[in-house]
Amino acid sequence: MIDAETRYRTLVRVLPGWYRAERGDEMVGTLLDLHGERARAALWTELWALLALGVRTRLAGRAAPARTVALGDLVRAGVLLGLLWGALKSAGYVGNQLWLVIEHPGEELSPLMHSALRSYLIRHLVLLAAGLVPLALLVDGWRRAARVAAGAILVAGALWGLTRYSLSLGPDLVVNYAPQWLPLVLLLLAFHADAPLPPARPWWWAIGGSLVAVVTAEYVFAYGVGRLAGLSPLLWLCTMAGAGYLLLRRRTEQRAAASTLALAVCLALVVAQTLVEKRGFPFDVLTTAQVSLAGLVVVALTVIGIRDYRRTVVNH
């Protein structure tokens, strides 16, 4: 049988190597003392604290090696962009349905169509809140409230998913919903008490401007130039945002590597999710061009992000 010390040394490996080198032996000693005293409650409390410490030190925001801080910044940037994407996607659906109501008043719709429209609208308003509420709380500085909201949404979403998709769970379903739910999981892990909060003013402008843009795009593409949409007007907007970021980003921005790589990952997930949702649709020239352009932007973001990441780690 494995002795207690070996087990606890294995558990302590949840901490990064640089932290174990400083305090690993001390923590193993504490766990062994509690084990010998048979203080089960205190031991379980210490093990839970060890797990939480492992998350904080691997996704640190400060007082850690540059490589560790860069990883934490990357995950936090991905959380913010992922939550924004979830809000924008749901806002697009909500906007589409609102424009449909405006174009076709209630008396023009059958009772069945009106009921389906109302159900669809309520569903996407809930999903809009699931992305927007935690994001707004984080941007406004309410870290604990954002984490509580994320946990509650995850529990409710898991229960809803199990009741609706228990017999049809597969890779397509995971790819389809991962961009909405994964940021909530990472929010719980990455925005711990020692992590920096996002700057409020730029993010409020980003949230407000992008929501207006996506609702407007849904109307323009749906009722004006729909044949130019390709797979999705929102995918066009996200691709243009990635290209614009490459052109306009500040070269002196200390966290450029994290933002660039997070944008690359999120845009890649957006493309994958859109392709899954539109599977079975024919790939015309416009759709191929849209996917190719998005792929080129993802590659450019990745290459430049890796370069900036290496510079950040070497300079520190």
C-alpha positions as CSV (number, residue, x, y, z in Angstrom):
1,M,0.0,0.0,0.0
2,I,1.1,3.6,-0.6
3,D,2.0,5.3,2.6
4,A,0.6,8.6,3.7
5,E,3.7,10.7,2.9
6,T,3.7,9.5,-0.7
7,R,0.0,10.2,-1.1
8,Y,0.4,13.8,0.2
9,R,3.5,14.5,-1.9
10,T,1.5,13.4,-4.9
11,L,-1.4,15.7,-3.9
12,V,1.0,18.6,-3.4
13,R,1.8,18.3,-7.1
14,V,-1.3,20.4,-7.8
15,L,1.0,23.3,-6.9
16,P,3.4,24.5,-9.6
17,G,7.1,23.5,-9.2
18,W,8.3,27.0,-8.3
19,Y,5.9,27.1,-5.3
20,R,6.6,23.5,-4.2
21,A,10.3,24.3,-4.1
22,E,9.6,27.0,-1.5
23,R,6.9,25.5,0.6
24,G,6.2,21.9,-0.6
25,D,7.9,20.2,2.3
26,E,6.2,22.4,4.9
27,M,2.8,21.6,3.4
28,V,3.5,17.9,3.4
29,G,4.5,18.1,7.0
30,T,1.3,19.9,7.9
31,L,-0.8,17.2,6.2
32,L,1.1,14.4,7.9
33,D,0.7,16.0,11.3
34,L,-3.1,16.2,10.8
35,H,-3.2,12.7,9.5
36,G,-1.3,11.4,12.6
37,E,-3.7,13.3,14.9
38,R,-6.7,11.8,13.0
39,A,-8.1,15.3,12.6
40,R,-10.3,14.4,9.6
41,A,-12.2,17.7,9.5
42,A,-9.1,19.8,9.6
43,L,-7.4,17.5,7.1
44,W,-10.2,17.9,4.6
45,T,-10.2,21.6,5.1
46,E,-6.4,21.7,4.4
47,L,-6.8,19.6,1.3
48,W,-9.5,21.9,-0.1
49,A,-7.3,24.9,0.7
50,L,-4.4,23.1,-1.1
51,L,-6.6,22.6,-4.2
52,A,-7.7,26.3,-4.2
53,L,-4.1,27.3,-3.7
54,G,-3.0,25.2,-6.7
55,V,-5.5,27.0,-8.9
56,R,-4.4,30.5,-7.6
57,T,-0.7,29.8,-8.1
58,R,-1.1,28.2,-11.5
59,L,-3.3,31.1,-12.7
60,A,-1.6,33.9,-10.8
61,G,-2.0,37.5,-11.5
62,R,1.1,38.8,-9.6
63,A,4.0,37.6,-7.4
64,A,4.8,34.6,-9.7
65,P,7.1,33.8,-12.5
66,A,6.4,35.6,-15.8
67,R,5.3,32.4,-17.5
68,T,2.7,31.7,-14.8
69,V,1.3,35.3,-14.9
70,A,1.1,35.2,-18.7
71,L,-0.9,32.0,-18.5
72,G,-3.3,33.5,-15.9
73,D,-3.7,36.6,-18.1
74,L,-4.5,34.4,-21.1
75,V,-7.2,32.5,-19.3
76,R,-8.8,35.7,-17.9
77,A,-8.8,37.4,-21.3
78,G,-10.4,34.2,-22.7
79,V,-13.1,34.4,-20.0
80,L,-14.0,37.9,-20.8
81,L,-14.1,37.4,-24.6
82,G,-16.0,34.1,-24.2
83,L,-18.6,35.7,-22.0
84,L,-18.9,38.6,-24.5
85,W,-19.3,36.1,-27.4
86,G,-22.1,34.3,-25.6
87,A,-23.9,37.5,-24.9
88,L,-23.5,38.6,-28.6
89,K,-24.7,35.4,-30.0
90,S,-27.8,35.4,-27.9
91,A,-28.3,39.2,-28.6
92,G,-28.2,38.3,-32.3
93,Y,-31.0,35.8,-31.9
94,V,-33.0,38.2,-29.8
95,G,-32.5,41.0,-32.3
96,N,-33.6,38.7,-35.1
97,Q,-36.8,37.8,-33.4
98,L,-37.5,41.4,-32.4
99,W,-37.1,42.5,-36.0
100,L,-39.4,39.7,-37.1
101,V,-42.1,41.0,-34.6
102,I,-41.6,44.6,-36.0
103,E,-41.9,43.4,-39.6
104,H,-44.9,41.1,-38.9
105,P,-47.3,42.5,-36.3
106,G,-49.2,40.1,-34.0
107,E,-52.3,39.9,-36.2
108,E,-50.2,38.6,-39.1
109,L,-48.8,35.6,-37.1
110,S,-50.8,32.5,-36.3
111,P,-51.3,31.7,-32.6
112,L,-48.9,28.7,-32.9
113,M,-46.2,30.9,-34.6
114,H,-46.7,33.6,-32.0
115,S,-46.3,31.1,-29.1
116,A,-43.1,29.6,-30.7
117,L,-41.7,33.0,-31.2
118,R,-42.3,34.0,-27.6
119,S,-40.8,30.7,-26.3
120,Y,-37.7,31.2,-28.6
121,L,-37.3,34.8,-27.4
122,I,-37.5,34.0,-23.7
123,R,-34.9,31.2,-24.1
124,H,-32.4,33.5,-25.8
125,L,-33.1,36.3,-23.3
126,V,-32.1,33.9,-20.6
127,L,-29.0,32.9,-22.5
128,L,-28.2,36.5,-23.1
129,A,-28.4,37.1,-19.3
130,A,-26.2,34.0,-18.7
131,G,-23.3,35.7,-20.6
132,L,-24.0,39.3,-19.9
133,V,-24.6,39.2,-16.1
134,P,-21.3,37.6,-15.0
135,L,-19.4,39.8,-17.5
136,A,-21.1,43.0,-16.3
137,L,-20.4,42.1,-12.6
138,L,-16.7,41.4,-13.4
139,V,-16.3,44.7,-15.3
140,D,-18.1,46.6,-12.5
141,G,-15.7,45.1,-9.9
142,W,-18.1,42.6,-8.2
143,R,-15.8,39.6,-8.4
144,R,-17.6,37.5,-5.7
145,A,-21.0,38.2,-7.2
146,A,-19.8,37.3,-10.7
147,R,-18.4,34.0,-9.4
148,V,-21.7,33.2,-7.6
149,A,-23.7,34.1,-10.7
150,A,-21.4,31.9,-12.8
151,G,-21.8,28.9,-10.5
152,A,-25.6,29.3,-10.4
153,I,-25.8,29.5,-14.2
154,L,-23.6,26.4,-14.5
155,V,-25.8,24.4,-12.2
156,A,-29.0,25.5,-13.9
157,G,-27.5,24.9,-17.3
158,A,-26.3,21.4,-16.4
159,L,-29.7,20.4,-15.1
160,W,-31.4,21.8,-18.2
161,G,-28.9,20.0,-20.5
162,L,-29.3,16.7,-18.7
163,T,-33.1,16.9,-19.0
164,R,-33.1,18.0,-22.7
165,Y,-30.0,16.2,-24.2
166,S,-29.5,13.2,-22.0
167,L,-30.1,10.8,-25.0
168,S,-28.3,12.8,-27.7
169,L,-25.0,13.9,-26.1
170,G,-22.2,13.8,-28.6
171,P,-19.2,15.8,-30.0
172,D,-21.3,18.1,-32.0
173,L,-23.3,19.1,-29.0
174,V,-20.2,19.7,-26.9
175,V,-18.6,21.9,-29.6
176,N,-21.9,23.8,-30.0
177,Y,-22.2,24.7,-26.3
178,A,-18.6,24.9,-25.1
179,P,-18.1,28.5,-26.1
180,Q,-21.0,29.5,-23.9
181,W,-20.3,27.3,-20.8
182,L,-16.5,27.0,-20.7
183,P,-15.9,30.7,-19.9
184,L,-18.1,30.3,-16.8
185,V,-16.0,27.4,-15.6
186,L,-12.8,29.3,-16.2
187,L,-14.3,32.4,-14.5
188,L,-14.6,30.4,-11.3
189,L,-11.0,29.2,-11.6
190,A,-9.1,32.3,-12.9
191,F,-10.8,35.3,-11.2
192,H,-9.8,34.3,-7.7
193,A,-9.1,36.9,-5.0
194,D,-5.5,37.6,-6.1
195,A,-6.4,38.1,-9.8
196,P,-6.7,41.5,-11.4
197,L,-10.1,42.8,-12.6
198,P,-10.6,44.0,-16.1
199,P,-10.4,47.8,-16.8
200,A,-14.0,49.1,-16.6
201,R,-14.2,51.9,-19.2
202,P,-12.8,50.0,-22.2
203,W,-14.9,47.0,-21.5
204,W,-18.1,48.9,-21.0
205,W,-17.5,50.5,-24.4
206,A,-16.8,47.1,-25.9
207,I,-19.9,45.6,-24.5
208,G,-22.2,48.4,-25.5
209,G,-20.7,48.9,-28.9
210,S,-20.7,45.2,-29.9
211,L,-24.3,44.6,-28.7
212,V,-25.5,47.5,-30.8
213,A,-23.4,46.3,-33.8
214,V,-24.7,42.7,-33.7
215,V,-28.4,43.7,-33.3
216,T,-28.0,46.1,-36.2
217,A,-26.2,43.5,-38.3
218,E,-29.0,41.0,-37.8
219,Y,-31.5,43.5,-39.2
220,V,-29.3,44.6,-42.1
221,F,-28.3,41.1,-43.2
222,A,-31.7,39.6,-42.6
223,Y,-33.8,42.2,-44.4
224,G,-31.3,44.1,-46.6
225,V,-28.3,42.2,-47.9
226,G,-28.9,38.7,-46.6
227,R,-27.2,37.0,-49.5
228,L,-23.9,38.6,-48.2
229,A,-24.1,36.9,-44.8
230,G,-22.4,33.6,-45.7
231,L,-22.5,31.4,-42.6
232,S,-23.3,34.2,-40.1
233,P,-23.2,38.0,-39.9
234,L,-21.9,37.6,-36.3
235,L,-19.0,35.5,-37.7
236,W,-18.2,38.4,-40.1
237,L,-18.2,40.9,-37.2
238,C,-15.9,38.7,-35.0
239,T,-13.5,38.2,-37.9
240,M,-13.4,41.9,-38.6
241,A,-12.9,42.6,-34.9
242,G,-9.9,40.2,-34.9
243,A,-8.4,41.9,-38.0
244,G,-9.0,45.3,-36.5
245,Y,-7.3,44.4,-33.3
246,L,-4.2,43.3,-35.2
247,L,-4.1,46.7,-37.0
248,L,-4.9,48.9,-34.1
249,R,-3.5,47.3,-31.0
250,R,-0.9,49.2,-29.0
251,R,2.6,47.8,-29.4
252,T,3.5,48.8,-25.8
253,E,0.5,47.0,-24.2
254,Q,2.0,44.7,-21.5
255,R,-0.9,42.2,-21.8
256,A,-1.0,42.1,-25.6
257,A,0.1,38.5,-25.7
258,A,-2.7,37.3,-23.5
259,S,-5.3,39.3,-25.4
260,T,-4.0,38.3,-28.8
261,L,-3.9,34.5,-28.0
262,A,-7.3,34.6,-26.2
263,L,-8.8,36.3,-29.3
264,A,-7.3,33.6,-31.5
265,V,-8.8,30.8,-29.4
266,C,-12.2,32.4,-29.1
267,L,-12.4,33.2,-32.8
268,A,-11.4,29.6,-33.6
269,L,-14.2,28.3,-31.3
270,V,-16.7,30.7,-33.0
271,V,-15.8,29.3,-36.4
272,A,-16.1,25.7,-35.1
273,Q,-19.4,26.4,-33.4
274,T,-20.8,28.1,-36.5
275,L,-19.8,25.2,-38.8
276,V,-21.5,22.7,-36.4
277,E,-24.7,24.7,-36.3
278,K,-24.8,25.1,-40.1
279,R,-23.7,21.5,-41.0
280,G,-25.5,20.2,-44.0
281,F,-25.7,23.6,-45.7
282,P,-23.9,23.9,-49.0
283,F,-20.5,25.6,-49.1
284,D,-20.7,28.3,-51.7
285,V,-18.0,30.7,-52.7
286,L,-19.1,33.3,-50.1
287,T,-19.1,30.7,-47.2
288,T,-15.7,29.4,-48.2
289,A,-14.3,32.9,-48.3
290,Q,-15.8,33.7,-44.9
291,V,-14.3,30.6,-43.3
292,S,-10.9,31.1,-45.0
293,L,-10.7,34.7,-43.9
294,A,-11.6,33.8,-40.3
295,G,-8.9,31.1,-40.5
296,L,-6.3,33.5,-41.7
297,V,-7.1,35.9,-38.9
298,V,-6.8,33.1,-36.4
299,V,-3.4,32.1,-37.7
300,A,-2.2,35.7,-37.7
301,L,-3.4,36.2,-34.1
302,T,-1.8,33.0,-33.0
303,V,1.6,33.7,-34.6
304,I,1.8,37.3,-33.2
305,G,0.5,36.2,-29.8
306,I,3.1,33.5,-29.4
307,R,5.8,36.0,-30.4
308,D,4.6,38.6,-27.9
309,Y,4.3,35.8,-25.3
310,R,7.9,34.8,-25.7
311,R,9.0,38.4,-25.5
312,T,7.0,38.9,-22.3
313,V,8.5,35.9,-20.6
314,V,12.1,36.7,-21.8
315,N,11.9,40.3,-20.8
316,H,10.8,39.4,-17.2
